[in-house]
Structures are given as structure tokens and as C-alpha cells.
Amino acid sequence: MKGFDVWQLLAGLGIFLFGMFLLEESIKELSGRSFKRFIKEYTTGKVRSIFTGISATSFLQSSSAVSLMVLAFVGAGIMSMENAIGVILGSNIGTTVTAWVVAIFGFKINIESFALPLIGIGGLGLIFFNSSPRFVNISKLIVGFGFLFMGLDYMKASMDVFTDSLDVHAIPKYGVLYYLAIGAVITAATQSSSVTIALVLTALNIEIISFNSGAAMVIGANIGTTVTILLGAINGIPAKKRVAFSHFVFNLSTGLIALVLLPFLVNAIGYVVDIVRNAVIGLALFHTVFNLLGVLLFIPFISVFARLLTKIFPDEKTEVTLYINKTTPEIPEAALSALRKETLYLIKSTMRYQLRILNIEEDIISDNDYGQARPKMQQFSLEKMYNRLKLLQAALFTFASDIQLNELSEIESTILQRYLHAARLGLHSAKILKDIKHNFDDFEDSENLFLNEEYRQFRKRLKETYENIDKIILDDGTMNRTEAIIKISRHLIAHDKHFLKSTTAAISKKSLRELDVSTAILVNRAFVQSSRQVLRAIQELFLNQREMELFETVQDISHSLAEDN
């Protein structure tokens, strides 16, 4: 079309999207943990959950962000399914705030007169207050609003040129289903219903589309926004799938109801707002009304729907144990034997998990008689491996509490406590390395040669330590296990000293920044502690009381000699 600048339209859309991105990011950073705590604490009860969804989405200006947050809370088991559905229902009402902002401010005033000052003030704030994270995010918030309205102005200007040379009456009259599909596709593609709403209001303002067509596109946008949460639930746990499916069903049902009642809803809106002169305000009201209607119709069925979803997506019965699930706790001798084997399985699973953290794929840990579990473990992500370790420890402690219901001898009670201590040490060791994984990743990708080399050394140290520990586990009785454990312990001390020596040399050569020095020392300390925890767990499982006492004596002598030197 002559005079129509498609790049101006796309630039406006891009600037609008960027403004929305800045708004969401800055608000998330400014709200931080307090906002997540707000969602968690104020979602007890259906009505309360709905109002939380409304306020949270109005604040964040993104129903997708709130829905994904709900997905995380449900996945973590800290929000019930019914309350999650309530928050999602409320988020659909909260997301209509964007339409009201655009409708009220976007077409009634000179956008450029305040969009540019917002961008200017926010941009200067980013430069002059870059040392303060809070002021940086406030500046990003201001810039975001500026870009939001500048993008809207660009889209409006390109559309104005378009309509100047367009005979509106010559446009084919497509049905409402066509416009509904267009709204859903645009929203699914951009992952933002706000973009679709802005485009619809712009087109409606310059009379390219009719009010009914715009209303159909808004309904489509509501359906299209479910794509984000559906993607977030792919390969997720059943609880996450329930939340995603409930969002999809609600939005689809509400959309179909609104589509069937479209003539009646439009007439009702017409009694409140003159949809000829104030079409954009009328459409914003329509957006709110049909979402509110959907919530009111859905509230009575939340509990029933939650139970239905649990049947459709039942919880997986995850069996993480290999031995205690086949043994009765009522026979202490057999139960303690199974508990020891299960604890050893936890320790070896911990070792495999930690090798994965440092990207060591070599097969250096023996399978013993539970090799059948290994192929399945190799398919798990690090997060799932760690969660299974936690479930395994919980199962061990539950089984141990059942054993203690029986009359145990003093020796049996001592042995049971040692096994539980070994399990605690194993999981604690896993958590230590889990918490510093990001540091290892930074070392590997760093441009600093010292950190690169130390990353390789960490991998070498872990591999060597676990190869030696595996030999102790495989021993058939010919090895002096106390001596072998002492030897590994001394190696850990020697590696620790060598690291500190290397770090000192790097500092003197000024090849390491002060911040990197501190990080490297903390990572090394955590690494050594993690390895010692595994070694101590092996002591608890493989050394008898006399050997433990001998080990402690040798350790005390070694520490005294080290201090004297």
C-alpha cells in the first residue's frame, strides 16, 4: 500500500515489546523475594487466591510471569492445586489492566510529549545511578514506560498512514472465528497478550476493524496466552501439568462462552460506553467483563476441577530405594543390613551426582549389585538427581524410625545411628557441591588461565579421590581400610595446601583479581569439605568401633604435627 511504512509498524511493535520486557524485569527485581512471599502467603482460600492473582498480575503487568511463578510454587509443593487455580483465574482479570492503560492514555494525549521525557530521565538514571541496583531498576521501570508508549505511538502513526489511503469499506468481512484465531496466533508467537491488545486497540482506534472483530481478537489473545505456561510444564512433574492444563481449560472455556455470548456482551457494553465514539474504552471494558464472567462461572467448580485434574495427571509413584522397600523393619538384623546397603547406594549416588556437576562422564564408580538403577539415573537432569537423593534420605530415615519401634540392643542402636549419620553426611556433601556448581562453570568459562587450570585440577582431584574411595568399597577384606582412608585424608590435605600455594603465587604475579581470589578460596574450601563428608560417610559404613578409634587417634596426631610445623 502506497505510503505505508511496514518497518515503522515493526519498529513500533519491537519498541513496545522491549518496553514490556523492561517493565517486567525491573518490577521483578524491585519486588524480589518479598513479592514471591506475598504470593505464597496470600494464597490460602479460593477468593483470597483470586484477589492475589489480580493484584500480582496488575503489579507485574504479565499474567505469564505470575502463572510461571505459580507453576514453580506448585512444583515445589508449597501451593495447593485449588489455590493455584484461584491465582490463575485472578491473573486473567489482572492482565486486563494493560488494556485500560493503553485505552486511557494511549490515544487521548500526545504520547511523544511524555514518552521522550520518561526515556530521557530513565536513561540518565541508568548512567548516573549504576552503582545502586535499586535505582537502576527504578530507571529501567521509567524507561520501560517510555518505550511502551513510544512503540504504541509508532504503531499508531504507521496505521494512520495506512488508513489514509485505504477504503475501509473495501476490506473483506471475515467472521469472528478468523479474528479469534489471529489474536491467538499473535499472542502465542509474541508470548504476550499485551502486544495483541495494543495492536487491536490501535486498529480499532483508526477503524480498520469493527468492535466485534476486535472483541474476537481479545478473546483469541486470552486463549493464546496459555501457550507460555503450557511450554513451562512440558516434561514437568504432574502437579505442573495440572496447573498448565487448568489455565488452558479455563481460558478456552471462558473464550468459548464469551464467543457464544458476544452479541449480548457487546450490547451490554454499549449501554455503559458509547462503543462508536469510545471504542477503545469499550473494548477494555469488554476484556475485563468477559474475564470476570468466566471467573464467576468457574469459582463453584474449582474443587471438583482440581480433583479431576489429579485423576488425569496422577502423581508418579517414584521408587527411589533398592533394598529397604523389600525388607520388613520388624526383623532388626535384616533391616539393618538393608539399611546399610541403601545408605551405601545413597553415598555412591552422591558421588555420581558430584562427578556430573564437574562434567566427569567417565565410568569410575562401580555398580555393585544395583547396576539396574544406573541407566535410569544417567537420563536424569542434575536437579532430578539431587531431588532423588533427598527422597532417598527421607526414605532411609522413615525406615530407620520403623526399625526403632522394635527392641534394639545397644550395639544395634549404635550401628543404626552411624548409618543415618553416613546418610546425612552424603546428602550434605551433595548440597555443598550443588551450591558452588555455578562457580565451577564460571571457572571453566573464565578468560583467566589460573581459574581454568584450577577447574581442571578440581576435576582431577575429585576423580582421584572417588577412584580411591571406590577401591575401599570394592575391597574383599584384603585391604587395611583404616590405612586407606587415612591415606585419602592426607591426599585431601596435600591438595588443599597445593591450591593455597598456587593461589598465593598467582596473587604475587597479579594474575588474579581480588574478587576472584576470595571466590577461589571459598570454592576450594567447600570442595574439600564436600570430599571429607563423603570420606567420613565411608568411615561410618566400613570401619568398626575399634578402627574408628584408631583413625581418630591417627588424625589427632597428624593435626598436632601439622600445627607444630
C-alpha positions in Angstrom: 0.0 0.0 0.0 1.4 3.4 -1.0 2.7 5.4 1.8 2.5 2.6 4.3 5.8 2.0 6.2 5.8 -1.6 7.4 9.2 -1.0 9.1 7.6 1.8 11.2 5.0 -0.7 12.3 7.5 -3.4 13.1 9.8 -0.9 14.9 6.8 0.2 17.0 6.0 -3.4 17.8 9.6 -4.1 18.8 9.9 -0.9 20.9 6.6 -1.8 22.6 7.8 -5.4 23.3 11.1 -4.0 24.7 9.3 -1.6 26.9 7.2 -4.5 28.3 10.3 -6.5 28.8 12.0 -3.7 30.8 8.8 -3.2 32.9 8.6 -6.9 33.8 12.3 -7.3 34.5 12.5 -4.1 36.7 9.4 -4.9 38.6 10.6 -8.5 39.3 13.9 -7.2 40.6 12.3 -4.5 42.7 9.8 -6.9 44.2 12.3 -9.7 44.7 11.7 -12.2 47.4 9.0 -10.1 49.2 6.8 -10.4 46.1 7.2 -14.2 45.9 6.5 -14.3 49.7 3.3 -12.3 49.1 2.1 -14.8 46.5 2.9 -17.7 48.8 1.4 -16.3 51.9 -1.8 -14.8 50.4 -3.0 -17.8 48.5 -4.9 -19.6 51.2 -8.5 -20.0 50.1 -10.2 -19.6 46.7 -11.3 -16.0 47.0 -8.0 -14.8 48.5 -6.1 -16.6 45.8 -8.2 -14.9 43.1 -7.5 -11.5 44.6 -3.8 -12.3 44.9 -3.8 -13.3 41.2 -5.5 -10.0 40.3 -3.1 -7.8 42.3 0.0 -9.7 41.4 -0.7 -9.6 37.6 -1.7 -5.9 37.8 1.6 -5.2 39.5 3.8 -7.3 37.3 1.8 -6.5 34.1 2.3 -10.1 33.0 -0.1 -13.0 33.6 2.6 -15.3 32.1 5.1 -14.3 34.8 2.6 -14.9 37.6 1.5 -18.2 36.0 5.1 -19.4 35.8 5.7 -18.4 39.4 2.6 -20.4 40.4 3.9 -23.3 38.4 7.2 -23.1 40.4 5.3 -23.0 43.8 3.1 -25.9 42.9 6.1 -27.9 41.7 7.9 -27.2 45.0 4.8 -28.4 46.9 4.2 -25.1 48.7 0.9 -24.2 47.0 -2.2 -26.4 46.7 -3.8 -27.1 43.3 -7.0 -25.4 44.3 -5.2 -22.2 45.3 -3.1 -22.3 42.2 -6.2 -22.4 40.0 -7.5 -19.4 42.0 -4.4 -17.4 41.3 -4.6 -18.2 37.6 -8.3 -17.1 37.5 -7.3 -13.8 39.1 -4.4 -13.3 36.8 -6.7 -13.3 33.9 -8.6 -10.3 35.4 -5.3 -8.6 36.4 -4.0 -8.8 32.9 -6.8 -6.5 31.7 -5.1 -3.6 33.3 -2.8 -3.3 30.3 -5.8 -2.7 28.1 -7.1 0.0 30.4 -3.7 1.8 30.5 -3.4 1.8 26.7 -7.0 2.7 26.1 -7.0 5.6 28.6 -3.5 7.1 28.0 -2.5 5.7 24.6 -5.0 7.6 22.4 -6.2 10.5 24.4 -3.0 12.5 24.8 0.2 13.4 22.9 2.3 10.3 23.6 5.5 11.9 22.4 5.2 14.7 24.9 5.8 12.4 27.9 7.3 9.2 26.3 10.6 11.0 25.4 11.0 12.7 28.9 10.5 9.2 30.5 13.1 7.7 28.3 15.5 10.6 28.9 15.0 10.6 32.7 15.3 6.9 32.9 18.3 6.7 30.6 20.2 9.3 32.6 19.3 7.4 35.8 20.8 4.2 34.4 24.1 6.1 33.8 24.4 8.2 36.9 23.0 5.7 39.4 24.5 2.5 38.0 26.1 1.7 41.4 22.7 1.3 43.1 20.8 -1.8 41.9 17.5 -0.3 43.3 17.9 3.0 41.4 19.0 1.1 38.2 15.8 -0.9 38.3 13.7 2.2 39.0 15.3 3.8 36.0 14.6 0.7 33.9 11.0 0.9 35.0 10.8 4.6 33.8 12.5 3.8 30.5 10.2 0.8 30.1 7.1 3.0 30.4 8.6 5.4 27.9 9.4 2.7 25.3 5.9 1.2 25.9 4.2 4.4 24.8 6.7 5.3 22.1 6.2 1.9 20.5 2.4 2.5 20.7 2.9 5.9 19.0 5.0 4.3 16.2 2.3 1.7 15.6 -0.4 4.3 15.6 1.5 6.6 13.2 2.1 3.8 10.7 -1.6 2.7 10.9 -2.7 6.4 10.4 -0.7 6.5 7.1 -2.2 3.1 6.1 -5.8 4.2 6.7 -5.3 7.5 4.8 -5.0 5.5 1.5 -7.4 2.6 2.5 -11.0 2.3 1.7 -12.2 0.6 4.9 -15.4 -0.4 3.3 -13.5 -2.5 0.8 -12.0 -4.8 3.4 -13.4 -8.3 3.3 -15.8 -9.0 6.2 -14.3 -12.1 7.8 -16.1 -13.9 10.5 -15.3 -13.6 14.2 -13.6 -17.0 14.3 -11.0 -15.7 11.9 -10.2 -12.8 14.2 -10.2 -15.0 17.2 -7.6 -17.2 15.5 -5.5 -14.2 14.6 -5.5 -13.0 18.2 -4.5 -16.4 19.5 -1.6 -16.8 17.0 -0.2 -13.3 17.6 -0.2 -13.9 21.4 1.3 -17.4 21.1 4.0 -16.0 18.8 4.9 -13.0 20.9 4.3 -14.7 24.3 2.4 -11.6 25.3 -1.3 -10.8 25.3 -0.4 -7.2 25.9 1.1 -6.9 22.4 -2.1 -8.3 20.8 -4.3 -6.0 22.9 -2.2 -2.9 21.9 -2.4 -3.9 18.2 -6.2 -4.5 18.5 -6.8 -1.2 20.2 -4.6 0.7 17.6 -6.5 -0.9 14.7 -9.9 -0.3 16.4 -9.0 3.4 17.1 -8.5 4.1 13.4 -11.4 1.9 12.4 -9.6 -0.8 10.5 -11.6 -3.4 12.3 -15.0 -3.4 13.8 -15.7 -3.6 17.6 -16.9 -7.2 17.2 -13.8 -8.2 15.4 -11.6 -6.5 18.0 -13.5 -8.3 20.7 -12.9 -11.7 19.0 -9.2 -10.9 18.8 -9.1 -10.1 22.5 -10.8 -13.5 23.2 -8.2 -15.2 21.0 -5.4 -13.4 22.9 -6.7 -14.9 26.2 -6.5 -18.3 24.7 -3.1 -17.7 23.1 -1.5 -16.6 26.4 -1.8 -20.2 27.7 1.0 -21.3 25.4 3.6 -19.8 27.8 2.6 -21.9 30.8 2.0 -25.0 28.6 5.6 -24.7 27.4 6.7 -24.3 31.0 5.0 -27.5 32.0 6.5 -29.7 29.3 8.3 -32.6 30.9 7.4 -31.2 34.2 6.0 -33.1 37.2 2.3 -33.9 37.2 1.5 -31.0 39.6 2.9 -28.6 37.0 0.9 -30.2 34.2 -2.3 -29.8 36.3 -1.7 -26.1 36.7 -0.9 -25.6 33.0 -3.9 -27.6 31.9 -6.2 -25.8 34.3 -5.1 -22.5 32.8 -5.7 -23.7 29.3 -9.2 -25.2 30.1 -10.2 -22.0 31.9 -9.1 -19.6 29.2 -10.5 -21.8 26.4 -13.9 -22.3 28.3 -14.1 -18.5 29.1 -13.3 -17.7 25.4 -15.9 -20.0 24.0 -18.5 -18.7 26.4 -17.6 -15.1 25.5 -17.8 -16.0 21.8 -21.3 -17.5 22.2 -22.5 -14.5 24.2 -20.6 -12.0 22.1 -23.7 -10.2 20.7 -25.2 -9.9 24.2 -21.9 -8.8 25.8 -21.4 -6.1 23.1 -24.9 -4.8 23.6 -24.4 -4.7 27.4 -21.1 -2.8 26.9 -23.0 -0.4 24.6 -25.3 0.6 27.5 -22.3 1.6 29.6 -19.9 3.1 26.9 -20.6 4.6 23.5 -18.6 2.0 21.5 -18.8 4.2 18.4 -17.1 7.2 19.9 -15.1 5.4 22.7 -14.4 2.0 21.1 -11.1 1.5 22.8 -12.6 2.2 26.2 -15.4 -0.2 25.3 -13.0 -2.9 24.3 -11.0 -2.6 27.5 -14.3 -2.9 29.4 -15.2 -5.9 27.3 -11.9 -7.5 28.1 -12.5 -7.1 31.9 -16.1 -8.1 31.8 -15.7 -11.4 30.0 -12.8 -12.5 32.2 -14.8 -11.5 35.3 -17.7 -13.5 34.0 -15.5 -16.5 33.4 -14.1 -16.4 36.9 -17.6 -16.1 38.5 -18.8 -19.1 36.5 -15.7 -21.1 37.3 -15.4 -20.5 41.1 -18.0 -23.1 42.2 -16.2 -25.8 40.3 -12.6 -25.2 41.4 -12.5 -28.1 43.9 -14.2 -30.5 41.5 -11.9 -29.5 38.7 -8.8 -29.8 41.0 -9.8 -33.4 41.8 -10.4 -34.2 38.1 -7.0 -32.9 37.2 -5.4 -35.1 39.8 -7.0 -38.1 38.2 -5.9 -37.0 34.7 -2.4 -36.3 35.8 -1.8 -38.6 38.8 1.4 -38.3 40.9 4.2 -40.5 39.8 5.0 -43.3 42.3 8.7 -42.7 42.4 10.5 -45.6 43.9 14.0 -44.4 44.8 15.0 -47.2 47.1 16.5 -50.6 46.1 16.6 -52.6 49.4 14.5 -51.2 52.3 11.3 -51.4 50.2 11.8 -55.2 50.1 12.6 -55.7 53.7 10.5 -55.6 56.8 11.7 -53.3 59.7 10.3 -55.8 62.2 13.4 -58.0 61.9 16.3 -55.7 63.1 19.1 -57.9 61.8 17.7 -58.0 58.2 16.5 -54.4 58.4 19.9 -53.1 59.4 21.6 -55.0 56.6 19.2 -53.5 54.1 19.7 -50.0 55.7 23.4 -50.3 55.2 23.1 -51.3 51.6 20.7 -48.5 50.9 22.9 -46.0 52.6 25.9 -47.1 50.5 23.6 -46.7 47.5 23.0 -43.1 48.6 26.7 -42.4 49.0 27.5 -43.8 45.6 24.7 -41.9 44.0 26.1 -38.8 45.7 29.5 -39.5 44.1 27.9 -39.9 40.7 25.9 -36.7 41.1 29.1 -34.8 42.0 31.0 -36.2 39.1 28.2 -35.0 36.8 28.5 -31.5 38.4 32.1 -31.3 37.3 31.3 -32.8 33.9 33.2 -36.1 34.5 31.4 -38.7 32.4 34.0 -41.5 32.9 32.8 -44.7 34.5 34.9 -44.7 37.6 32.2 -45.8 40.2 31.4 -49.5 40.4 27.8 -50.6 40.2 27.9 -53.3 42.8 24.6 -55.2 42.7 22.4 -52.2 41.9 23.6 -51.6 38.4 20.0 -51.9 37.2 19.3 -48.4 38.6 22.2 -46.7 36.8 20.9 -46.5 33.2 17.8 -44.7 34.5 19.9 -42.3 36.6 22.0 -41.3 33.6 18.9 -39.9 31.9 18.1 -37.6 34.9 19.0 -34.0 35.0 21.2 -32.7 37.9 18.1 -31.2 39.5 16.2 -34.5 39.4 19.3 -36.5 40.6 19.5 -34.2 43.7 15.8 -34.4 44.4 16.0 -38.2 44.3 18.9 -38.1 46.8 16.7 -36.1 49.1 13.8 -38.6 48.7 16.2 -41.4 49.3 17.5 -39.9 52.5 13.9 -39.3 53.7 13.0 -42.9 52.9 16.1 -44.1 54.9 15.1 -42.0 58.0 11.5 -43.2 57.8 12.6 -46.8 57.6 15.1 -46.3 60.5 12.3 -44.9 62.6 10.2 -48.0 61.9 13.2 -50.2 63.0 13.4 -48.3 66.3 9.9 -49.3 67.2 11.5 -52.7 67.9 13.6 -53.5 70.9 17.2 -53.0 69.8 20.4 -53.9 71.5 22.9 -51.1 72.3 25.1 -52.3 69.5 22.2 -52.3 67.0 21.2 -48.8 68.1 24.8 -47.5 67.6 25.0 -49.1 64.2 21.7 -47.6 63.1 22.8 -44.1 64.2 26.1 -44.5 62.3 24.2 -45.4 59.1 21.9 -42.4 59.5 24.9 -40.2 60.1 26.5 -41.5 56.9 23.3 -40.7 55.0 23.3 -37.1 56.4 27.0 -36.7 55.5 26.3 -37.9 52.0 23.4 -35.5 51.3 25.2 -32.6 52.9 28.2 -33.3 50.6 25.9 -33.3 47.6 24.4 -29.9 48.6 27.8 -28.3 49.1 28.9 -29.0 45.6 25.4 -28.2 44.2 25.7 -24.7 45.8 29.0 -24.0 44.1 28.3 -25.5 40.7 27.9 -22.0 39.2 31.4 -21.2 40.4 32.8 -24.2 38.7 31.0 -23.2 35.5 32.5 -19.7 35.8 36.0 -21.1 36.3 35.6 -23.3 33.2 34.4 -20.4 31.0 36.7 -17.8 32.5 39.3 -16.0 30.5 41.7 -16.2 33.5 44.2 -19.0 32.9 44.6 -19.7 36.6 40.9 -20.3 37.1 40.8 -22.5 34.0 43.7 -24.6 35.4 42.2 -24.9 38.8 38.9 -26.1 37.3 40.9 -28.9 35.6 42.6 -29.6 39.0 39.3 -29.8 40.8 38.1 -32.4 38.3 41.4 -34.3 38.7 41.2 -34.2 42.5 37.6 -35.4 42.6 38.2 -38.2 40.2 41.3 -39.4 42.1 39.5 -39.2 45.5 36.5 -41.2 44.3 38.5 -43.8 42.5 40.4 -44.5 45.8 37.1 -44.5 47.8 35.6 -46.9 45.3 38.5 -49.3 45.9 37.6 -49.3 49.6 34.0 -50.1 48.8 35.1 -53.0 46.5 37.6 -54.4 48.9 37.1 -58.1 49.7 38.8 -57.9 53.1 42.4 -57.9 52.0 42.8 -54.1 52.3 43.6 -52.2 55.5 40.7 -49.9 55.2 41.7 -47.6 58.1 45.1 -47.1 56.5 43.5 -46.5 53.1 41.0 -43.8 54.5 43.9 -42.1 56.3 45.9 -42.0 53.0 42.9 -40.4 51.2 42.5 -37.9 54.0 46.2 -36.9 53.7 45.8 -36.5 50.0 42.9 -34.1 50.6 45.1 -32.1 52.9 48.0 -32.1 50.4 45.8 -31.0 47.6 44.4 -28.2 49.8 47.9 -26.9 50.6 48.9 -27.1 47.0 45.9 -25.0 46.0 46.7 -22.3 48.6 50.3 -22.3 47.4 49.3 -21.9 43.8 46.8 -19.1 44.7 49.4 -17.2 46.7 51.8 -17.4 43.7 49.0 -16.1 41.4 48.3 -13.2 43.7 52.0 -12.2 43.8 52.1 -12.3 40.0 48.9 -10.2 40.0 47.3 -12.7 37.6 44.2 -12.9 39.8 41.7 -10.2 40.8 40.9 -9.7 44.4 37.3 -10.8 43.9 38.4 -14.0 42.1 40.9 -14.7 44.9 38.1 -14.7 47.5 35.8 -16.8 45.3 38.5 -19.3 44.5 39.4 -19.8 48.2 35.8 -20.2 49.2 35.2 -22.7 46.4 38.3 -24.8 47.4 37.2 -24.8 51.0 33.7 -26.0 50.1 35.2 -28.6 47.7 37.5 -30.0 50.4 34.7 -30.1 52.9 32.4 -31.9 50.4 35.1 -34.6 49.8 35.7 -35.1 53.5 32.0 -35.5 54.1 31.9 -38.5 51.7 35.0 -39.9 53.2 33.5 -39.6 56.7 30.4 -41.4 55.4 32.5 -44.3 54.2 34.2 -44.4 57.6 30.8 -44.8 59.3 29.8 -47.7 56.9 33.1 -49.6 56.7 35.1 -49.1 59.9 34.2 -50.9 63.2 34.3 -49.1 66.5 38.0 -50.1 67.2 39.1 -49.0 63.7 37.2 -45.7 64.2 39.0 -45.0 67.5 42.4 -45.8 65.8 41.5 -43.5 62.9 40.7 -40.6 65.3 43.9 -41.1 67.2 46.0 -41.0 64.0 44.1 -37.9 62.8 44.8 -36.1 66.1 48.5 -36.9 65.8 48.6 -35.7 62.2 46.9 -32.4 63.1 49.3 -31.8 66.0 52.3 -32.4 63.8 50.8 -30.1 61.2 50.3 -27.3 63.7 53.9 -27.7 65.1 55.2 -27.3 61.5 
